[in-house]
Amino acid sequence: MNKIIAIFDEAQRSHQLHKKLHQNLNVLVSKGHVKTTEELYDAVFSCFRHVLLVFEKEPAVERIIDFVVSFAATKRDSGDDFDGHAYLLRHLVPLHDAANKAVRYRVCQIAAKILKACDAESVLDDDLWDAIQTSMTSRARDKIPAIRAQAANALERLQDPANSDCPVVALLSHLAECDSSPDVRKTALECLAIQSIETKALAIGRTRDVKETVRRAAYAVLGDQIPNIRQYTIAERVELLRNGLADPIEAIRVACRQRLLARWLASVDASVCELLVRLDVESLEENVVETILRSVFDETATPVSKLVDDFASSGIVERIEGGACRVVVEPTQLASERALYWRCLCQYLKDKGEVDLLDSVLPEASVTCAFIERFAAENVTSEVVRAPELALSVEFVLQQLLKITRMFDSSDEVGKVKLKELVCLLLSNQELPLAVIPTATKCLVDVCENEMKSLEMALSIISEIHSPLDDSEPGSQNPDFCTTMSQPTKDDPVSLLRCLTLCCEILKQLNHIPFTASLQALCDFLVLPAFQNEEEVIRTQAITALGLLALLSPQLAQRHIVLFLQAAQVDGNCARIAAICVIFDLFLVYGMDHFHGNEEENEEEESGENEDEATDPSLLILNLLSDFLDDENSDLRSITAEGIAKLLLSGRLCSAKFLSHLLLLWYNPMSGDLPQMRRCLGEFFPLFAFKSLENQQAIADIFVPTLRILLDAPPTSPLTAVNVANVSEFMVHLINPNFLKDGKTINESVHLDLAVKLCQLTLDHSERNGKFWCRCLNLLDVPKTEEALEVLCGLIDEMTEIVQDKMCLKWIAKFKTSLLGTAAVSHTGTLAKGADPGERSEGDDASTDGCNVRKKKPRNKGIPQTPATRPTQYKKSSKNSKTLMMKKKSDLSRPLISSDLSDQSSEIEWDESSDI
């Protein structure tokens, strides 16, 4: 026994000695120090069991566990078929429900290590298999997260992915999706075999987990277990890349690129164009596609020159003498994916400063313009544009080609002239898809000498389309635009929409232009008449165009603000959203006081309101915006919330009502389907509160009214599901003076004023939520000045005399202790002996009207550890299995087989039809 103790003493010092110490243990049997191997294991286990009492992770304990587990797997003399792993499991499993959490944790940890150390041909008896599964299933519901995580590790090789009703798979799925601990969710996800539609959907869902370690593990699991891009639907591919590459955490973006995107690229033989085909780039957002391709270019081990050589062999361009190139692909053969790849590669080379390599894939301007003109002549026709299956592809390719022209050398004057002629020709083409107009307009601004020149050319094209009696050339300067616009016009909706679209796009590109007579004529003869059109899409563009013009003319904005308000109330959804956007833009630029000049126009419409509201258009607009925050249209609610947040942050609006409304809207469970709005508000509140002391005071002013709305919400309201304690903690965080950005001296009067207000509410006999206000007192950081202590101690003494609720007295005593120290608690009976003021007594209720005020426990922050390869799994053997390697087994013994997921075919029925 002394020799075994000495071996254990050496084993806990270093892993490097373990192999030699294994041999020393086996020598004890061969030399007769112990009679049998079983006696040796009895002695080993008597020493080993002491580590079960240590819960903390200590290096010496971890080395002893690894030593014993690896010793059980060592091969002994022939004829000795003693199974050390089974011996350890039989002695450990009965201890799984010990009262000591350390014992439960170590039993699960050691069982997991043993099961993962067993080779693929090992077997387990049925009784031992069932005992392990039952015990680990029980521990998977343990109250300690670390124990649940180790139980999930132990269950990994007991799952049967081929069985749709496997209880282990169901349990791991539940832990990965629903467990409150991120460490448990991460561990269960890494242990789960992704071999069904349900488990794949679960893993994809975990890429949206609130904890970054879980999201990172989800991308690693998907990349390792399902590396083939064909095994995902298009929607799943897009969702994974969109969320992963745009994640705010760098580690998750890296995991998405290296563990998932790289595997997908390898599954299509490193063909970038084939990868783009699988992603359906025509329906993707432009920024998402660019991020994907840039990630491919950055992560690939291939040099940039090799990328250029591979592209040159794709058949789009051909190198010629001098390092230049020419286009060789036929216009009808240029697919969307190849055009996108061409454009992104050119942009990537330009950003990298690889001028010579850029010349080898980008022809000179005149050659490219000629190719684009040929493409437009062959594809931008009435037959092609009106075919839904071709129109989207044509406009996408044309957009990519026009974006390529923006990379030309700005010193090439001949190329600029050619490009200007091409853009004017395209914009004058009645068959040009409307989606191409924004890109073409940007090219027009690039090639013109100044903003006024580009505006004149755009107006000339508009007059040509709007008034075809004009015989001027496309894009030529029209000296009498006002007269041209007053001539008889084309009334068809297509031409009108084309003119309005071009008008909006050119105004978006120009920043410093005066409001000229030509723009006034554009407003009078094109934009305003379009407000009466029957087509909502035309009215929407007219609203946008008038809003852009109003940004150039304060008088025009003041004159037509009522028109925007009417459109926001009674028009279609798209037009209403456009009108709301215009209203917010005008308020941000001019301020709300600018629109007080329309008093007479609003008096008659608001005859039912009081005199002040009837004569103040700003109040009418604010009331209207308040109604929009509760509109049934989710897009309208989102746009309104973002606009009000901008007004509050810029100082154009000071309203406690809107501030409270936004906070309630952010916490409302019904806003879960508006991720953009929730992200916006999540960024807004810290920026607003920490901007100035006045803003923190505004947050403090809405503290009680906002929480009272939540506490008094009717049972049918979705606000009843909001954690009011969490809201109160967040609002107290927002009024923390230590986070102020203005650099002023920290002022803690906000917390003091709020504490006095909460004490007064507690003393109010008519207040139903006094218990909750007592709890909120302990969240505040009240200054310890003499004046503050004098005021608060008087209120505390008064509350102690009046309040009778036991839980309230505990919170009051805790608040007084935080102010003056433990000696300050003088009220007899306020605290039970040895009781914690923050804990609930039996029979006490720490919540009012259904609100839970218990503080959430902080989640354990673990370091994610993603294995490079999947370990083997346990699987039941057949009755006549030939892999039995133990001395005596039942007929129903279960062998351990290798289940490396990368080598087995999945049971998910994926086919190529999912790519369509």
RAZI-V593434 format. One line per field, one symbol per residue. ss: DSSP state (a for helix, b for strand, c for the rest). psi: psi as a letter, one per 20 degrees, with the letter a starting at -180 (. if undefined). A space follows every 10 residues. Layout:
ss: ???
psi: ???
This chain:
ss: caaaaaaaaa acccaaaaaa aaaaaaaaaa ccccccaaaa aaaaaaaaaa aaacccccaa aaaaaaaaaa aacccccccc cccaaaaaaa aaaccccccc aaaaaaaaaa aaaaaaaccc ccbbcaaaaa aaaaaaaaac ccccaaaaaa aaaaaaaacc ccccccaaaa aaaaaaaacc caaaaaaaaa acccccaaaa aaaaaacccc caaaaaaaaa aaaaacccaa accaaaaaaa aaaaacccca aaaaaaaaaa aaaaaaaccc caaaaaaaac aaaccaaaaa aaaaaaaaac cccaaaaaaa aaccccbbbc aaacbbbccc aaaccaaaaa aaaaaaaaaa aaccaaaaac ccccaaaaaa aaaaaaaaac caaaaccaaa aaaaaaaaaa aaaaaccccc ccaaaaaaaa aaaaaaaacc cccaaaaaaa aaaaaaaccc aaaaaaaaaa aaaaaacccc cccccccccc aaaaaccccc ccaaaaaaaa aaaaaaaaac ccccccaaaa aaaaaaaaaa cccccaaaaa aaaaaaaaaa cccaaaaaaa aaaaaaaaaa ccaaaaaaaa aaaaaaaaaa caaaaaaaaa aaaccccccc aaaaccaaaa aaaaaaaacc cccaaaaaaa aaaaaaaaaa cccccaaaaa aaaaaaacaa aaacaaaaaa aaaaaaaaac ccaaaaaaaa acaaaaaaaa accccccaaa accaaaaaaa aaaaccaaac ccccccccaa aaaaaaaaaa aaacccccca aaaaaaaccc cccccaaaaa aaaaaaaaaa aacccaaaaa aaaaaaaaaa caaacccccc cccccccccc cccccccccc cccccccccc cccccccccc ccbbcccccc cccccccccc cccbbbbccc cccccccccc caaaac
psi: hhhhghghhh hihqhiiggh hghhghhhgh ijhqgrhhhg hggghhhhih iiiohqophg ghhgghgggh hhiqpaqqin kpohghgggh hggijhkqhp hgggghgggh gghghhiqrh jqqqqghggh ggggghhgii jqiphhghgh hhghigjiqn hioikphggg ghggghhiqh phhgggghgh iponkrhghg hghhhiijqi phhggghghg gghghmiphi jqrghggggg hghgijqiph hhgghgghhg ghgghhikkk oghhghhiim hhjqqghggh gghhhghhhq iprhhhgggh hhjijgrpqa qjiarqpiqq hiiorghhgg ggghgghghg hijmgghhhi iorrghgghh ghhgghhhhm rhgghjohih gggghgghgg ghhhhijqpi inhghhgghg hgghgghipi ipqhiigggh hhhghhiqhr hhghgghghg hghghhniip jqqpiqpoim hghghirprp jqhggghggh ghgghhhhip hmqrnrhhhh hgghiggghi hjqhphhghg hgggghghhh iiohhhghhj hhghgghigi argghggggg ggghgghhgi qhhhkiikgh highhlhirr hghhjohghg ghhghhhhhj qiohhhgggg ggghhggghi jipoohghgh ghghhhiphi jhjmhgghgg hhhggggghj hrhhhhhhgh hjgghghhgg hjpqhiqiih ipohhhgghg hhhhjoiijp iijrppojhg hgghggghgh hhiohipikh hhhhhhhiiq npqkrggghg ghhghghghh hgpipghghg hghhghhhgi rhiinippig pqpjqphiqq qpiqojqpkj ppjpppqpqp orppooqhqp rrqqqqrrhk qjjpjrgoqr ikqoqpqplo hiiqpqipnq rihii.
